[in-house]
Amino acid sequence: MAKNTAATPKALSSYELLGARVQKIINSTNAQKSRTALLMRLPDELEDEWNQMLGEIAENDNVTLAYRDDGGVQIFWTVPKED
């Protein structure tokens, strides 16, 4: 009889879930066309993790973060032309 070799999937941490949500927003068709995305922290997301995620995003070249009065963060990016 064959053994089931499939591993049980590991539960994602809250930070990994936040990252997956942000990645989905940034990779959406509309965001990619306009090269901008609006991020809002959800009530169940930790503020420290939110700030860490934004810091990591801001470290990327050609990315600008604009903090809005409503608590949202607008991300803008440019794609450099290749030589």
PDB file with one MODEL, atoms N, CA, C and O in Angstrom:
MODEL        1
ATOM      1  N   MET A   1       0.835  -1.169   0.000  1.00  0.00           N
ATOM      2  CA  MET A   1       0.000   0.000   0.000  1.00  0.00           C
ATOM      3  C   MET A   1       0.886   1.241   0.000  1.00  0.00           C
ATOM      4  O   MET A   1       1.851   1.313   0.762  1.00  0.00           O
ATOM      5  N   ALA A   2       0.574   2.200  -0.832  1.00  0.00           N
ATOM      6  CA  ALA A   2       1.398   3.407  -0.952  1.00  0.00           C
ATOM      7  C   ALA A   2       1.160   4.329   0.235  1.00  0.00           C
ATOM      8  O   ALA A   2       0.037   4.501   0.709  1.00  0.00           O
ATOM      9  N   LYS A   3       2.256   4.912   0.692  1.00  0.00           N
ATOM     10  CA  LYS A   3       2.157   5.878   1.784  1.00  0.00           C
ATOM     11  C   LYS A   3       1.798   7.251   1.238  1.00  0.00           C
ATOM     12  O   LYS A   3       2.179   7.608   0.123  1.00  0.00           O
ATOM     13  N   ASN A   4       1.075   8.003   2.021  1.00  0.00           N
ATOM     14  CA  ASN A   4       0.759   9.377   1.652  1.00  0.00           C
ATOM     15  C   ASN A   4       1.963  10.233   2.017  1.00  0.00           C
ATOM     16  O   ASN A   4       2.231  10.448   3.199  1.00  0.00           O
ATOM     17  N   THR A   5       2.687  10.719   1.026  1.00  0.00           N
ATOM     18  CA  THR A   5       3.908  11.485   1.278  1.00  0.00           C
ATOM     19  C   THR A   5       3.668  12.984   1.278  1.00  0.00           C
ATOM     20  O   THR A   5       4.599  13.762   1.487  1.00  0.00           O
ATOM     21  N   ALA A   6       2.444  13.392   1.049  1.00  0.00           N
ATOM     22  CA  ALA A   6       2.139  14.828   1.040  1.00  0.00           C
ATOM     23  C   ALA A   6       2.234  15.361   2.465  1.00  0.00           C
ATOM     24  O   ALA A   6       1.617  14.823   3.385  1.00  0.00           O
ATOM     25  N   ALA A   7       2.998  16.403   2.629  1.00  0.00           N
ATOM     26  CA  ALA A   7       3.160  17.011   3.946  1.00  0.00           C
ATOM     27  C   ALA A   7       1.946  17.877   4.262  1.00  0.00           C
ATOM     28  O   ALA A   7       1.320  18.450   3.371  1.00  0.00           O
ATOM     29  N   THR A   8       1.638  17.957   5.522  1.00  0.00           N
ATOM     30  CA  THR A   8       0.559  18.828   5.956  1.00  0.00           C
ATOM     31  C   THR A   8       1.016  20.267   5.783  1.00  0.00           C
ATOM     32  O   THR A   8       2.092  20.632   6.257  1.00  0.00           O
ATOM     33  N   PRO A   9       0.216  21.094   5.110  1.00  0.00           N
ATOM     34  CA  PRO A   9       0.642  22.473   4.896  1.00  0.00           C
ATOM     35  C   PRO A   9       0.789  23.224   6.221  1.00  0.00           C
ATOM     36  O   PRO A   9      -0.033  23.094   7.128  1.00  0.00           O
ATOM     37  N   LYS A  10       1.847  23.999   6.300  1.00  0.00           N
ATOM     38  CA  LYS A  10       2.113  24.795   7.498  1.00  0.00           C
ATOM     39  C   LYS A  10       1.207  26.023   7.479  1.00  0.00           C
ATOM     40  O   LYS A  10       1.041  26.673   6.447  1.00  0.00           O
ATOM     41  N   ALA A  11       0.634  26.324   8.616  1.00  0.00           N
ATOM     42  CA  ALA A  11      -0.209  27.514   8.710  1.00  0.00           C
ATOM     43  C   ALA A  11       0.651  28.760   8.543  1.00  0.00           C
ATOM     44  O   ALA A  11       1.753  28.840   9.086  1.00  0.00           O
ATOM     45  N   LEU A  12       0.149  29.717   7.801  1.00  0.00           N
ATOM     46  CA  LEU A  12       0.890  30.953   7.571  1.00  0.00           C
ATOM     47  C   LEU A  12       0.799  31.850   8.803  1.00  0.00           C
ATOM     48  O   LEU A  12      -0.221  31.888   9.491  1.00  0.00           O
ATOM     49  N   SER A  13       1.882  32.566   9.063  1.00  0.00           N
ATOM     50  CA  SER A  13       1.880  33.526  10.164  1.00  0.00           C
ATOM     51  C   SER A  13       1.034  34.740   9.754  1.00  0.00           C
ATOM     52  O   SER A  13       0.700  34.911   8.582  1.00  0.00           O
ATOM     53  N   SER A  14       0.700  35.568  10.732  1.00  0.00           N
ATOM     54  CA  SER A  14      -0.082  36.767  10.424  1.00  0.00           C
ATOM     55  C   SER A  14       0.687  37.686   9.474  1.00  0.00           C
ATOM     56  O   SER A  14       0.079  38.351   8.634  1.00  0.00           O
ATOM     57  N   TYR A  15       2.011  37.731   9.597  1.00  0.00           N
ATOM     58  CA  TYR A  15       2.824  38.564   8.708  1.00  0.00           C
ATOM     59  C   TYR A  15       2.798  38.004   7.286  1.00  0.00           C
ATOM     60  O   TYR A  15       2.720  38.762   6.319  1.00  0.00           O
ATOM     61  N   GLU A  16       2.861  36.686   7.162  1.00  0.00           N
ATOM     62  CA  GLU A  16       2.809  36.065   5.837  1.00  0.00           C
ATOM     63  C   GLU A  16       1.439  36.283   5.184  1.00  0.00           C
ATOM     64  O   GLU A  16       1.352  36.496   3.975  1.00  0.00           O
ATOM     65  N   LEU A  17       0.388  36.231   5.976  1.00  0.00           N
ATOM     66  CA  LEU A  17      -0.948  36.504   5.443  1.00  0.00           C
ATOM     67  C   LEU A  17      -1.058  37.952   4.972  1.00  0.00           C
ATOM     68  O   LEU A  17      -1.634  38.221   3.918  1.00  0.00           O
ATOM     69  N   LEU A  18      -0.508  38.881   5.748  1.00  0.00           N
ATOM     70  CA  LEU A  18      -0.489  40.283   5.353  1.00  0.00           C
ATOM     71  C   LEU A  18       0.279  40.447   4.046  1.00  0.00           C
ATOM     72  O   LEU A  18      -0.183  41.129   3.131  1.00  0.00           O
ATOM     73  N   GLY A  19       1.437  39.830   3.961  1.00  0.00           N
ATOM     74  CA  GLY A  19       2.248  39.904   2.744  1.00  0.00           C
ATOM     75  C   GLY A  19       1.519  39.354   1.535  1.00  0.00           C
ATOM     76  O   GLY A  19       1.603  39.925   0.447  1.00  0.00           O
ATOM     77  N   ALA A  20       0.811  38.259   1.708  1.00  0.00           N
ATOM     78  CA  ALA A  20       0.064  37.665   0.597  1.00  0.00           C
ATOM     79  C   ALA A  20      -1.064  38.595   0.155  1.00  0.00           C
ATOM     80  O   ALA A  20      -1.326  38.729  -1.040  1.00  0.00           O
ATOM     81  N   ARG A  21      -1.725  39.231   1.109  1.00  0.00           N
ATOM     82  CA  ARG A  21      -2.807  40.159   0.769  1.00  0.00           C
ATOM     83  C   ARG A  21      -2.268  41.366   0.011  1.00  0.00           C
ATOM     84  O   ARG A  21      -2.840  41.771  -1.001  1.00  0.00           O
ATOM     85  N   VAL A  22      -1.173  41.942   0.495  1.00  0.00           N
ATOM     86  CA  VAL A  22      -0.569  43.105  -0.159  1.00  0.00           C
ATOM     87  C   VAL A  22      -0.078  42.731  -1.558  1.00  0.00           C
ATOM     88  O   VAL A  22      -0.270  43.482  -2.514  1.00  0.00           O
ATOM     89  N   GLN A  23       0.550  41.574  -1.663  1.00  0.00           N
ATOM     90  CA  GLN A  23       1.048  41.120  -2.960  1.00  0.00           C
ATOM     91  C   GLN A  23      -0.093  40.964  -3.962  1.00  0.00           C
ATOM     92  O   GLN A  23       0.057  41.318  -5.132  1.00  0.00           O
ATOM     93  N   LYS A  24      -1.225  40.438  -3.514  1.00  0.00           N
ATOM     94  CA  LYS A  24      -2.384  40.261  -4.396  1.00  0.00           C
ATOM     95  C   LYS A  24      -2.884  41.616  -4.902  1.00  0.00           C
ATOM     96  O   LYS A  24      -3.236  41.755  -6.074  1.00  0.00           O
ATOM     97  N   ILE A  25      -2.912  42.609  -4.017  1.00  0.00           N
ATOM     98  CA  ILE A  25      -3.358  43.951  -4.409  1.00  0.00           C
ATOM     99  C   ILE A  25      -2.397  44.554  -5.426  1.00  0.00           C
ATOM    100  O   ILE A  25      -2.828  45.079  -6.453  1.00  0.00           O
ATOM    101  N   ILE A  26      -1.105  44.483  -5.148  1.00  0.00           N
ATOM    102  CA  ILE A  26      -0.100  45.081  -6.032  1.00  0.00           C
ATOM    103  C   ILE A  26      -0.054  44.368  -7.388  1.00  0.00           C
ATOM    104  O   ILE A  26       0.177  45.004  -8.417  1.00  0.00           O
ATOM    105  N   ASN A  27      -0.271  43.072  -7.388  1.00  0.00           N
ATOM    106  CA  ASN A  27      -0.202  42.302  -8.631  1.00  0.00           C
ATOM    107  C   ASN A  27      -1.502  42.300  -9.429  1.00  0.00           C
ATOM    108  O   ASN A  27      -1.566  41.695 -10.499  1.00  0.00           O
ATOM    109  N   SER A  28      -2.538  42.966  -8.922  1.00  0.00           N
ATOM    110  CA  SER A  28      -3.799  43.002  -9.659  1.00  0.00           C
ATOM    111  C   SER A  28      -3.606  43.686 -11.012  1.00  0.00           C
ATOM    112  O   SER A  28      -2.703  44.505 -11.184  1.00  0.00           O
ATOM    113  N   THR A  29      -4.443  43.348 -11.939  1.00  0.00           N
ATOM    114  CA  THR A  29      -4.342  43.901 -13.295  1.00  0.00           C
ATOM    115  C   THR A  29      -4.420  45.419 -13.286  1.00  0.00           C
ATOM    116  O   THR A  29      -3.615  46.086 -13.937  1.00  0.00           O
ATOM    117  N   ASN A  30      -5.385  45.973 -12.552  1.00  0.00           N
ATOM    118  CA  ASN A  30      -5.542  47.429 -12.520  1.00  0.00           C
ATOM    119  C   ASN A  30      -4.326  48.115 -11.911  1.00  0.00           C
ATOM    120  O   ASN A  30      -3.873  49.140 -12.421  1.00  0.00           O
ATOM    121  N   ALA A  31      -3.796  47.562 -10.829  1.00  0.00           N
ATOM    122  CA  ALA A  31      -2.617  48.160 -10.193  1.00  0.00           C
ATOM    123  C   ALA A  31      -1.418  48.105 -11.141  1.00  0.00           C
ATOM    124  O   ALA A  31      -0.657  49.068 -11.226  1.00  0.00           O
ATOM    125  N   GLN A  32      -1.247  47.017 -11.834  1.00  0.00           N
ATOM    126  CA  GLN A  32      -0.117  46.891 -12.746  1.00  0.00           C
ATOM    127  C   GLN A  32      -0.238  47.861 -13.920  1.00  0.00           C
ATOM    128  O   GLN A  32       0.765  48.412 -14.374  1.00  0.00           O
ATOM    129  N   LYS A  33      -1.447  48.072 -14.407  1.00  0.00           N
ATOM    130  CA  LYS A  33      -1.646  49.016 -15.515  1.00  0.00           C
ATOM    131  C   LYS A  33      -1.360  50.449 -15.083  1.00  0.00           C
ATOM    132  O   LYS A  33      -0.711  51.207 -15.804  1.00  0.00           O
ATOM    133  N   SER A  34      -1.848  50.812 -13.904  1.00  0.00           N
ATOM    134  CA  SER A  34      -1.707  52.198 -13.442  1.00  0.00           C
ATOM    135  C   SER A  34      -0.438  52.429 -12.622  1.00  0.00           C
ATOM    136  O   SER A  34      -0.092  53.569 -12.311  1.00  0.00           O
ATOM    137  N   ARG A  35       0.245  51.351 -12.278  1.00  0.00           N
ATOM    138  CA  ARG A  35       1.459  51.400 -11.449  1.00  0.00           C
ATOM    139  C   ARG A  35       1.217  52.124 -10.129  1.00  0.00           C
ATOM    140  O   ARG A  35       2.042  52.917  -9.674  1.00  0.00           O
ATOM    141  N   THR A  36       0.077  51.834  -9.531  1.00  0.00           N
ATOM    142  CA  THR A  36      -0.270  52.372  -8.222  1.00  0.00           C
ATOM    143  C   THR A  36      -1.241  51.420  -7.542  1.00  0.00           C
ATOM    144  O   THR A  36      -1.997  50.707  -8.200  1.00  0.00           O
ATOM    145  N   ALA A  37      -1.208  51.422  -6.216  1.00  0.00           N
ATOM    146  CA  ALA A  37      -2.126  50.591  -5.442  1.00  0.00           C
ATOM    147  C   ALA A  37      -2.410  51.278  -4.118  1.00  0.00           C
ATOM    148  O   ALA A  37      -1.541  51.938  -3.548  1.00  0.00           O
ATOM    149  N   LEU A  38      -3.625  51.118  -3.641  1.00  0.00           N
ATOM    150  CA  LEU A  38      -4.016  51.672  -2.349  1.00  0.00           C
ATOM    151  C   LEU A  38      -4.075  50.536  -1.337  1.00  0.00           C
ATOM    152  O   LEU A  38      -4.778  49.545  -1.536  1.00  0.00           O
ATOM    153  N   LEU A  39      -3.333  50.694  -0.257  1.00  0.00           N
ATOM    154  CA  LEU A  39      -3.317  49.702   0.806  1.00  0.00           C
ATOM    155  C   LEU A  39      -3.963  50.281   2.054  1.00  0.00           C
ATOM    156  O   LEU A  39      -3.711  51.425   2.431  1.00  0.00           O
ATOM    157  N   MET A  40      -4.793  49.477   2.683  1.00  0.00           N
ATOM    158  CA  MET A  40      -5.434  49.854   3.944  1.00  0.00           C
ATOM    159  C   MET A  40      -5.184  48.721   4.931  1.00  0.00           C
ATOM    160  O   MET A  40      -5.360  47.548   4.602  1.00  0.00           O
ATOM    161  N   ARG A  41      -4.774  49.081   6.141  1.00  0.00           N
ATOM    162  CA  ARG A  41      -4.565  48.057   7.172  1.00  0.00           C
ATOM    163  C   ARG A  41      -5.916  47.592   7.679  1.00  0.00           C
ATOM    164  O   ARG A  41      -6.782  48.402   8.009  1.00  0.00           O
ATOM    165  N   LEU A  42      -6.086  46.284   7.738  1.00  0.00           N
ATOM    166  CA  LEU A  42      -7.324  45.711   8.257  1.00  0.00           C
ATOM    167  C   LEU A  42      -7.291  45.727   9.785  1.00  0.00           C
ATOM    168  O   LEU A  42      -6.213  45.687  10.378  1.00  0.00           O
ATOM    169  N   PRO A  43      -8.449  45.783  10.422  1.00  0.00           N
ATOM    170  CA  PRO A  43      -8.493  45.878  11.885  1.00  0.00           C
ATOM    171  C   PRO A  43      -7.781  44.742  12.613  1.00  0.00           C
ATOM    172  O   PRO A  43      -7.264  44.947  13.712  1.00  0.00           O
ATOM    173  N   ASP A  44      -7.746  43.545  12.020  1.00  0.00           N
ATOM    174  CA  ASP A  44      -7.115  42.417  12.696  1.00  0.00           C
ATOM    175  C   ASP A  44      -5.616  42.298  12.406  1.00  0.00           C
ATOM    176  O   ASP A  44      -4.968  41.379  12.908  1.00  0.00           O
ATOM    177  N   GLU A  45      -5.059  43.204  11.612  1.00  0.00           N
ATOM    178  CA  GLU A  45      -3.620  43.174  11.306  1.00  0.00           C
ATOM    179  C   GLU A  45      -2.864  44.021  12.325  1.00  0.00           C
ATOM    180  O   GLU A  45      -3.282  45.125  12.672  1.00  0.00           O
ATOM    181  N   LEU A  46      -1.751  43.481  12.790  1.00  0.00           N
ATOM    182  CA  LEU A  46      -0.954  44.161  13.804  1.00  0.00           C
ATOM    183  C   LEU A  46      -0.264  45.389  13.228  1.00  0.00           C
ATOM    184  O   LEU A  46       0.277  45.342  12.123  1.00  0.00           O
ATOM    185  N   GLU A  47      -0.283  46.474  13.968  1.00  0.00           N
ATOM    186  CA  GLU A  47       0.319  47.724  13.493  1.00  0.00           C
ATOM    187  C   GLU A  47       1.824  47.573  13.270  1.00  0.00           C
ATOM    188  O   GLU A  47       2.360  48.120  12.306  1.00  0.00           O
ATOM    189  N   ASP A  48       2.514  46.836  14.153  1.00  0.00           N
ATOM    190  CA  ASP A  48       3.956  46.625  13.981  1.00  0.00           C
ATOM    191  C   ASP A  48       4.257  45.885  12.687  1.00  0.00           C
ATOM    192  O   ASP A  48       5.196  46.230  11.970  1.00  0.00           O
ATOM    193  N   GLU A  49       3.455  44.863  12.388  1.00  0.00           N
ATOM    194  CA  GLU A  49       3.663  44.115  11.149  1.00  0.00           C
ATOM    195  C   GLU A  49       3.331  44.976   9.938  1.00  0.00           C
ATOM    196  O   GLU A  49       4.010  44.898   8.915  1.00  0.00           O
ATOM    197  N   TRP A  50       2.300  45.789  10.049  1.00  0.00           N
ATOM    198  CA  TRP A  50       1.922  46.711   8.980  1.00  0.00           C
ATOM    199  C   TRP A  50       3.081  47.662   8.688  1.00  0.00           C
ATOM    200  O   TRP A  50       3.457  47.848   7.530  1.00  0.00           O
ATOM    201  N   ASN A  51       3.639  48.256   9.723  1.00  0.00           N
ATOM    202  CA  ASN A  51       4.752  49.193   9.553  1.00  0.00           C
ATOM    203  C   ASN A  51       5.993  48.501   8.998  1.00  0.00           C
ATOM    204  O   ASN A  51       6.723  49.079   8.194  1.00  0.00           O
ATOM    205  N   GLN A  52       6.231  47.264   9.428  1.00  0.00           N
ATOM    206  CA  GLN A  52       7.359  46.502   8.893  1.00  0.00           C
ATOM    207  C   GLN A  52       7.170  46.256   7.400  1.00  0.00           C
ATOM    208  O   GLN A  52       8.108  46.414   6.618  1.00  0.00           O
ATOM    209  N   MET A  53       5.961  45.870   7.004  1.00  0.00           N
ATOM    210  CA  MET A  53       5.674  45.609   5.593  1.00  0.00           C
ATOM    211  C   MET A  53       5.877  46.874   4.756  1.00  0.00           C
ATOM    212  O   MET A  53       6.494  46.826   3.692  1.00  0.00           O
ATOM    213  N   LEU A  54       5.359  47.999   5.236  1.00  0.00           N
ATOM    214  CA  LEU A  54       5.521  49.253   4.499  1.00  0.00           C
ATOM    215  C   LEU A  54       6.991  49.641   4.400  1.00  0.00           C
ATOM    216  O   LEU A  54       7.431  50.142   3.365  1.00  0.00           O
ATOM    217  N   GLY A  55       7.754  49.416   5.465  1.00  0.00           N
ATOM    218  CA  GLY A  55       9.182  49.706   5.435  1.00  0.00           C
ATOM    219  C   GLY A  55       9.907  48.873   4.392  1.00  0.00           C
ATOM    220  O   GLY A  55      10.785  49.371   3.687  1.00  0.00           O
ATOM    221  N   GLU A  56       9.542  47.620   4.299  1.00  0.00           N
ATOM    222  CA  GLU A  56      10.174  46.742   3.310  1.00  0.00           C
ATOM    223  C   GLU A  56       9.789  47.151   1.890  1.00  0.00           C
ATOM    224  O   GLU A  56      10.615  47.087   0.980  1.00  0.00           O
ATOM    225  N   ILE A  57       8.562  47.563   1.702  1.00  0.00           N
ATOM    226  CA  ILE A  57       8.136  48.029   0.381  1.00  0.00           C
ATOM    227  C   ILE A  57       8.901  49.297   0.009  1.00  0.00           C
ATOM    228  O   ILE A  57       9.367  49.436  -1.121  1.00  0.00           O
ATOM    229  N   ALA A  58       9.030  50.224   0.965  1.00  0.00           N
ATOM    230  CA  ALA A  58       9.691  51.511   0.710  1.00  0.00           C
ATOM    231  C   ALA A  58      11.167  51.352   0.369  1.00  0.00           C
ATOM    232  O   ALA A  58      11.741  52.225  -0.282  1.00  0.00           O
ATOM    233  N   GLU A  59      11.793  50.260   0.792  1.00  0.00           N
ATOM    234  CA  GLU A  59      13.210  50.028   0.510  1.00  0.00           C
ATOM    235  C   GLU A  59      13.485  49.765  -0.966  1.00  0.00           C
ATOM    236  O   GLU A  59      14.626  49.877  -1.415  1.00  0.00           O
ATOM    237  N   ASN A  60      12.456  49.419  -1.714  1.00  0.00           N
ATOM    238  CA  ASN A  60      12.628  49.103  -3.136  1.00  0.00           C
ATOM    239  C   ASN A  60      12.876  50.364  -3.950  1.00  0.00           C
ATOM    240  O   ASN A  60      12.280  51.411  -3.699  1.00  0.00           O
ATOM    241  N   ASP A  61      13.761  50.246  -4.922  1.00  0.00           N
ATOM    242  CA  ASP A  61      14.024  51.356  -5.830  1.00  0.00           C
ATOM    243  C   ASP A  61      12.771  51.654  -6.647  1.00  0.00           C
ATOM    244  O   ASP A  61      11.987  50.753  -6.946  1.00  0.00           O
ATOM    245  N   ASN A  62      12.591  52.909  -7.002  1.00  0.00           N
ATOM    246  CA  ASN A  62      11.506  53.354  -7.881  1.00  0.00           C
ATOM    247  C   ASN A  62      10.118  53.179  -7.279  1.00  0.00           C
ATOM    248  O   ASN A  62       9.129  53.072  -8.005  1.00  0.00           O
ATOM    249  N   VAL A  63      10.044  53.149  -5.933  1.00  0.00           N
ATOM    250  CA  VAL A  63       8.771  53.017  -5.231  1.00  0.00           C
ATOM    251  C   VAL A  63       8.596  54.225  -4.320  1.00  0.00           C
ATOM    252  O   VAL A  63       9.524  54.633  -3.622  1.00  0.00           O
ATOM    253  N   THR A  64       7.391  54.789  -4.339  1.00  0.00           N
ATOM    254  CA  THR A  64       7.054  55.924  -3.483  1.00  0.00           C
ATOM    255  C   THR A  64       5.810  55.569  -2.684  1.00  0.00           C
ATOM    256  O   THR A  64       4.851  55.022  -3.227  1.00  0.00           O
ATOM    257  N   LEU A  65       5.828  55.880  -1.396  1.00  0.00           N
ATOM    258  CA  LEU A  65       4.670  55.680  -0.542  1.00  0.00           C
ATOM    259  C   LEU A  65       4.085  57.039  -0.188  1.00  0.00           C
ATOM    260  O   LEU A  65       4.823  57.956   0.172  1.00  0.00           O
ATOM    261  N   ALA A  66       2.785  57.175  -0.285  1.00  0.00           N
ATOM    262  CA  ALA A  66       2.097  58.406   0.104  1.00  0.00           C
ATOM    263  C   ALA A  66       1.085  58.043   1.188  1.00  0.00           C
ATOM    264  O   ALA A  66       0.136  57.298   0.949  1.00  0.00           O
ATOM    265  N   TYR A  67       1.310  58.587   2.384  1.00  0.00           N
ATOM    266  CA  TYR A  67       0.424  58.311   3.518  1.00  0.00           C
ATOM    267  C   TYR A  67      -0.776  59.244   3.453  1.00  0.00           C
ATOM    268  O   TYR A  67      -0.626  60.463   3.374  1.00  0.00           O
ATOM    269  N   ARG A  68      -1.966  58.658   3.488  1.00  0.00           N
ATOM    270  CA  ARG A  68      -3.202  59.426   3.350  1.00  0.00           C
ATOM    271  C   ARG A  68      -3.806  59.726   4.720  1.00  0.00           C
ATOM    272  O   ARG A  68      -3.532  59.030   5.698  1.00  0.00           O
ATOM    273  N   ASP A  69      -4.618  60.757   4.774  1.00  0.00           N
ATOM    274  CA  ASP A  69      -5.277  61.152   6.017  1.00  0.00           C
ATOM    275  C   ASP A  69      -6.227  60.080   6.552  1.00  0.00           C
ATOM    276  O   ASP A  69      -6.476  60.019   7.756  1.00  0.00           O
ATOM    277  N   ASP A  70      -6.755  59.242   5.671  1.00  0.00           N
ATOM    278  CA  ASP A  70      -7.701  58.203   6.102  1.00  0.00           C
ATOM    279  C   ASP A  70      -7.006  56.945   6.601  1.00  0.00           C
ATOM    280  O   ASP A  70      -7.668  55.950   6.898  1.00  0.00           O
ATOM    281  N   GLY A  71      -5.674  56.976   6.698  1.00  0.00           N
ATOM    282  CA  GLY A  71      -4.916  55.823   7.185  1.00  0.00           C
ATOM    283  C   GLY A  71      -4.410  54.917   6.087  1.00  0.00           C
ATOM    284  O   GLY A  71      -3.611  54.017   6.345  1.00  0.00           O
ATOM    285  N   GLY A  72      -4.855  55.136   4.885  1.00  0.00           N
ATOM    286  CA  GLY A  72      -4.389  54.334   3.757  1.00  0.00           C
ATOM    287  C   GLY A  72      -3.006  54.760   3.294  1.00  0.00           C
ATOM    288  O   GLY A  72      -2.524  55.842   3.632  1.00  0.00           O
ATOM    289  N   VAL A  73      -2.392  53.905   2.530  1.00  0.00           N
ATOM    290  CA  VAL A  73      -1.084  54.201   1.951  1.00  0.00           C
ATOM    291  C   VAL A  73      -1.172  53.930   0.456  1.00  0.00           C
ATOM    292  O   VAL A  73      -1.461  52.812   0.030  1.00  0.00           O
ATOM    293  N   GLN A  74      -0.919  54.966  -0.331  1.00  0.00           N
ATOM    294  CA  GLN A  74      -0.903  54.830  -1.790  1.00  0.00           C
ATOM    295  C   GLN A  74       0.529  54.517  -2.195  1.00  0.00           C
ATOM    296  O   GLN A  74       1.460  55.234  -1.829  1.00  0.00           O
ATOM    297  N   ILE A  75       0.696  53.449  -2.949  1.00  0.00           N
ATOM    298  CA  ILE A  75       2.012  53.053  -3.447  1.00  0.00           C
ATOM    299  C   ILE A  75       2.065  53.385  -4.926  1.00  0.00           C
ATOM    300  O   ILE A  75       1.155  53.058  -5.688  1.00  0.00           O
ATOM    301  N   PHE A  76       3.144  54.037  -5.317  1.00  0.00           N
ATOM    302  CA  PHE A  76       3.399  54.347  -6.730  1.00  0.00           C
ATOM    303  C   PHE A  76       4.735  53.726  -7.093  1.00  0.00           C
ATOM    304  O   PHE A  76       5.653  53.708  -6.273  1.00  0.00           O
ATOM    305  N   TRP A  77       4.857  53.218  -8.304  1.00  0.00           N
ATOM    306  CA  TRP A  77       6.141  52.692  -8.750  1.00  0.00           C
ATOM    307  C   TRP A  77       6.330  52.986 -10.230  1.00  0.00           C
ATOM    308  O   TRP A  77       5.379  53.175 -10.988  1.00  0.00           O
ATOM    309  N   THR A  78       7.582  53.015 -10.596  1.00  0.00           N
ATOM    310  CA  THR A  78       7.935  53.171 -12.000  1.00  0.00           C
ATOM    311  C   THR A  78       8.774  51.967 -12.412  1.00  0.00           C
ATOM    312  O   THR A  78       9.449  51.344 -11.592  1.00  0.00           O
ATOM    313  N   VAL A  79       8.714  51.668 -13.666  1.00  0.00           N
ATOM    314  CA  VAL A  79       9.513  50.577 -14.221  1.00  0.00           C
ATOM    315  C   VAL A  79      10.605  51.225 -15.053  1.00  0.00           C
ATOM    316  O   VAL A  79      10.323  51.816 -16.096  1.00  0.00           O
ATOM    317  N   PRO A  80      11.858  51.118 -14.599  1.00  0.00           N
ATOM    318  CA  PRO A  80      12.932  51.757 -15.353  1.00  0.00           C
ATOM    319  C   PRO A  80      13.095  51.138 -16.744  1.00  0.00           C
ATOM    320  O   PRO A  80      12.939  49.933 -16.940  1.00  0.00           O
ATOM    321  N   LYS A  81      13.413  52.004 -17.686  1.00  0.00           N
ATOM    322  CA  LYS A  81      13.657  51.526 -19.049  1.00  0.00           C
ATOM    323  C   LYS A  81      14.998  50.819 -19.093  1.00  0.00           C
ATOM    324  O   LYS A  81      15.976  51.261 -18.489  1.00  0.00           O
ATOM    325  N   GLU A  82      15.022  49.725 -19.813  1.00  0.00           N
ATOM    326  CA  GLU A  82      16.278  48.982 -19.969  1.00  0.00           C
ATOM    327  C   GLU A  82      17.092  49.602 -21.078  1.00  0.00           C
ATOM    328  O   GLU A  82      16.548  50.070 -22.079  1.00  0.00           O
ATOM    329  N   ASP A  83      18.405  49.604 -20.895  1.00  0.00           N
ATOM    330  CA  ASP A  83      19.306  50.182 -21.910  1.00  0.00           C
ATOM    331  C   ASP A  83      19.447  49.288 -23.105  1.00  0.00           C
ATOM    332  O   ASP A  83      20.166  49.625 -24.046  1.00  0.00           O
TER     333      ASP A  83
ENDMDL
END
